[in-house]
Structures are given as structure tokens and as C-alpha cells.
């Protein structure tokens, strides 16, 4: 099957794209955009190349904002730092300064209950100063840097499914009033206090801020002030080691100074330390995605395997959020600060920039799929965004400045991009052909879609069509491959005609040469006969005399 293209379709696609852009922009406090490189130079190598931000149809649009009143809370949220979602779609908000966890049902209508603390042998506690939350199979992990511990509580399955509060094992109902979320405490299923690191560190201050747990209940923890990588703890609360340490980031001036320094001076440069992680998530295959503080544009986002090696695929540009920090008028003029990350099936991951309030979503090949969000006082924008999560196809952002949870739903265009990306990841290019075609119809300028359709055409042997899509997708390397294939095909078509023409010309040449040779032979024969006749004539004349 080939992608059908004609002038009518192209015009319709352009018109539809313009309409979608206008519709999406209506009521939104920002303009959605995507990055393109008009100079067709392949790899983006500088901020100047990265500055080509073009308007794009909205992939996600504002749906709702859930504040304390919407959630039915008597005590308002106070600087919530993090949230997480379970498989049923329930949301757990870490209400940091109130020291509690607010559970919102999957319908995102109201809070169902509030976890005010935990119980344990030898005494429990509250979640005061809690930072990071992570949920896996009903177990909720909480980072408590002030208490220097990690606490895990198990949420009963019936509660996750919307069942009654009463009669749950390991749970104590603190208060329950009609029309208000119940306040409960849960028995701690696991408590991790400061692990013993004396073998590797002289001093260690255990202040966990973010964590994930794998299927074997091994914890990977971001610890404040630790630059050695992610702290790993096994299911028995024993320290395993550090994984994924970020490399040291030094400016060009630092490198020059270091090259001119003596060994003694280098030893005194103690302020040069690796970059610190600030958030992480884990995918269904066990790979850990991290974001880091600092200006290391090549490694702000990483994908770590089991031994801590970065296996993230980076596309046509660095994965660092905003690509034009000094170009746009009114821009804060600094790189993105990616404070949170979430990943879903299909290799799609989303990063949150709290400087500009932007939400960036990428595919497994490192291509930017879409961007939305902004900082302002209008609905659909943020004050101080702090966490991002995918939930039931929507994207949720926690705004600790406004003490609210903001919900964004996918548009037709956003759904098309997500569906095409996931289908390609799970079923290959062939399965996603029509889906990418739809993306191009909705947004003719989508370079990712053009590159993927080009790959589909290439696999089908349609190299001319592939070249057209690779050019629109700004992929010179793939264009060259398709061009080489097409040139070979063209040569194979032309060579028989050329050989035939050459053989024909050779035949004509040989025939002409044969005719000329025959003519020369006849002329020589006539010459010899004439000479023989003259000779005989001379002999007869001599005899008569």
C-alpha cells in the first residue's frame, strides 16, 4: 500500500492543521509548538539550530483543576511535593506541610480518604515533610527526609477499587464524617532507616527524596546531597551499592584551567562534583529513567539498565526540554530544570520543566512528540509545577504553588500521535502505517511522522516516496540510503536499454565496415583484372613485332 498524495489532499491537510491549531489555542494560555530544523542539516548541534519552534496542533488540552475545595478537604493542601497513581487510576497526593497523603478516586471527583500517619511496632509516625511517593501493586512507598526514613504502607485492594472503609485489616479510622473524606492510619509494611554505608562512606546523611521499587522490592533511592548515583537497597533493607552515577560536568573554562593546573591544584578543586539526580521512574521492563540537576545538556535524562549503564536513545537533538533558552522574547533565559519524569508503555516518557511550566513528551528513539504548558495565572497554566504523571490516558500535573492537581486530556491529534507511537513500538512500522498517515493529515509538518512513514515506504521498496518523506522529516542520512536504493533501481532499468543501444550501434558499425570492406575488395579485384588485361595486351604487341 502506498500513501496517496495529491494537491487536494495536501491543501486539505494544511487547512485542517491550521484549524486544529486555532481550535487548540482557543482558551489556552499558551501556544503549542514543536521543534523543526529548516536547514536540513541533520543532527542539531547548537541552540541556534534548536530555535526553530513552529506552531503545532495541541496534543493535550486543559480539562480541569482540582483544588482543596474540589477534593472536599477541610484542611487545604499545603505545598504538595509529589503524587503517584495506581493501576486503578487512583491518585495519591503527598501533602507535604500537612504531613498526610490524600487519596483521590479514579474518577478524579473528590478525595476518598486521607492517610494521616502509619503504625508500627515500637511506634509509628506521621508523614510530615514527606517528599517522594511511589506505588507498585498496592504498596505505597513514602520518602521522609526529615525523619530520615522510607515507609511503605499497603492500600487494601477493596479500597483501591472503591470499597467501604470499615473493616480493613491493618487500618485504623481516625475520623469519618458524612460528605468528608475519612481520615485513616495504616500499618507500615516496611520501614527503611538509614542503611549502613560505613564501608564506602565516612559520613552519610540519609535524606531520601524520590524512589522507585522493582518487582523484587529492591529500592532505588534519590538521596539529597548524594552525588554517587542512586542508592540501592534490597528487600531485606541491606545496602547494595550505587548505580548510575552522573559524570562530572565542567565548563570549557574549567577544562582549560584543569589542563594548566598542577596535580596539587587539581586535588584542591573539591567543589567539582558530579551532577545530582532529582527524580526517577521505572518502566515495565525494569529500566529506570532519571532526571538530573545542573546544565549537563547531554545527560539531563538517562535510562539506566540493571548495572547502571545509560542506554537512552537520543534522537536528532539533546533531550533537555526547552531547546531555545535565549531566543524567545520574554524567555527566562536559562536551561530547563526537569524536576520530574514519568514513562508509559510504548517507550513514551514525559518530563516536567518547572522553570517554564512546560511538559515535554518523547518517544523511545529520543524524538520530541509534543510540548504544552506554561507559567501564568490563567487556567491550564502553572505557578510552581512539581510533579507529572500519566493516568488513564490523561496527563496530570501537580502545582504546589497553587496547591492543585491539573488535568490535561488528549486531543484527536494527541491521541493519534500516542497511538501511532505505541503501535510502532509494539507491532513494528507496518502496523502503524495508517496511524502515522493520520498524524500527517492532522499536522503536515510533523517531522517524526514523516520519518516513520519514510521508513515504512523504505521497507516496502518505495524508495522515491521514502525520499520525499525523509526530506520532510529532516533526515539526510535516511534520505541518502533511500536515494542509493532508488539510483540502483534506476540503473537496473536503464542498463538493458543502454546495452541494447550499444550492441545495436556496434552491429551497425560492423555492418558498415563489412560493406566497406566488400567494396574495397571488389575495387581491388577490378584493379587486378585491369592490370592483368593490360599485361596481356603488352605481351601480344611485343610478339607481333
CORLINJO-V765086 format. One record per run of one state. SS is the DSSP state (H for helix, E for strand, C for the rest). FROM is the first residue (numbers start at 0). TO is the last residue. If there is no record, write none. Layout:
# CORLINJO-V765086
ss,from,to
SS,FROM,TO
SS,FROM,TO
This chain:
# CORLINJO-V765086
ss,from,to
C,0,5
H,6,24
C,25,31
E,32,34
C,35,45
H,46,49
C,50,51
E,52,54
C,55,58
E,59,65
C,66,66
H,67,70
C,71,80
E,81,84
C,85,89
E,90,94
H,95,97
C,98,98
E,99,103
C,104,109
E,110,118
C,119,123
E,124,125
C,126,131
E,132,135
C,136,137
E,138,143
C,144,147
E,148,153
C,154,155
H,156,159
C,160,169
E,170,174
C,175,180
E,181,192
C,193,206
E,207,212
C,213,217
E,218,222
C,223,228
E,229,232
C,233,237
E,238,242
C,243,246
E,247,247
C,248,250
H,251,259
C,260,261
H,262,267
C,268,272
E,273,273
C,274,275
E,276,281
C,282,286
E,287,291
C,292,299
E,300,303
C,304,308
E,309,309
C,310,336
E,337,343
C,344,346
E,347,352
C,353,356
E,357,361
C,362,366
E,367,372
C,373,373
E,374,374
C,375,380
E,381,381
C,382,383
E,384,390
C,391,392
E,393,398
C,399,402
E,403,409
C,410,410
H,411,426
C,427,428
H,429,441
C,442,445
H,446,458
C,459,461
H,462,471
C,472,474
H,475,543
C,544,544
